[in-house]
Amino acid sequence: MEVSEEVKRKAENLLKDGKVKKEVETDKRTHFKVQGETEVHSVIFDKVKNEWECDCAYSTLKQGYCSHIEAARLLLKK
């Protein structure tokens, strides 16, 4: 998936600032908590479907790839 430079920058800052935490990992999913600007967001990676989801308004309303998902993805890659 194509990620904009703005989303990448925001995600890198979230990770650098320690705002991304892996909460729970199962055989099928990995759950993250990401501290956004105003609230904590729940990010889930579905290993079976190889899909990401976030409960933030941007991701939910625009079905977009948000900075919270990108930050969790970067943490997972580490």
Protein Blocks (a to p, Z undefined) as FASTA:
>chain_A
ZZdfklmmmmmmmmmnopaccfbdcfkbccdddddfkbccdddddfklopacdfbfklmm
nopacfklmmmmmmmmZZ
